[in-house]
Amino acid sequence: MKTLVFTLCFIIESYAAFEFSATNAFLKGMANSTIATTQFFSAFLLNPAISSAVKEGNLGLTYFKPYGISELNYAGLVFNIPFKNIGTGLAVSTFGNQLYRESQFIINFSKSFFKNKLFAGFNTHWYSVSVERYGNTNSLGMDAGLQYVINSKMLIGFSIHNFNQPELNGCQEEIPVITNWGISVGVDDRFHAYLAIQKDAWFPLNFMLGMNFKASSTFSVQSGFSTYPSSPTIGFYLERSKIRVNYVFQYHFDLGVTHLWGVSFHKKAK
């Protein structure tokens, strides 16, 4: 069993290293399509510019077992602190088991310009991989992003991850350079749709679609689909006072089902 789990650690989401560490339950419910948004504080993990567009301070926690594999665990913490026209964020995550573990530490900074029409941001990642009996290796990655408000209902965004081409053990492909383009459309305050295109330097285009529908003041539904790999998601979150609880069901056509759980606490910025 240990051999199987060790092998799966390299197979799962092998199209991009640290794929699990770049998201959380709130984003996964929309298939990581939120490259442009003002709604989801943790989206600075996908586009560093977004943190200065979010006007609430938040703390979010996520936990899941990828594809129901009991020996594998993912846990992540994300929080942001907004200021007048500056956004900051921090994220910590760990994925794996006692044999193999990926860890990531992210610091975010962004700023708005031209009366909150343009947002620009930067992430710094500290990557760490440890393998039992083989030690560990570390690397530093950098991301940059932009977001532009076309009008009150439409935003566009762009980000590039690991533009400094960090290496693990001298291999650049272990931490790929990834570019994202995205657009969001708000039909009204209750419904938002997202489209994103992702290009990993080593793999084909990935198209990601997502939507968020606020059915009531306390209940919202999320859904999404990505093409590479083909993976639909559906979820919901409940909001009461300053607490949101999120559940997401993800299906991978080759590897099976993942259940993601998240909770966040938020406070309006002064």
Summary of the structure (lengths in Angstrom):
residues: 270
radius of gyration: 17.5
end to end distance: 52.2
largest distance: 56.5
contacts: 975
relative contact order: 0.19
helix: 13%
strand: 58%
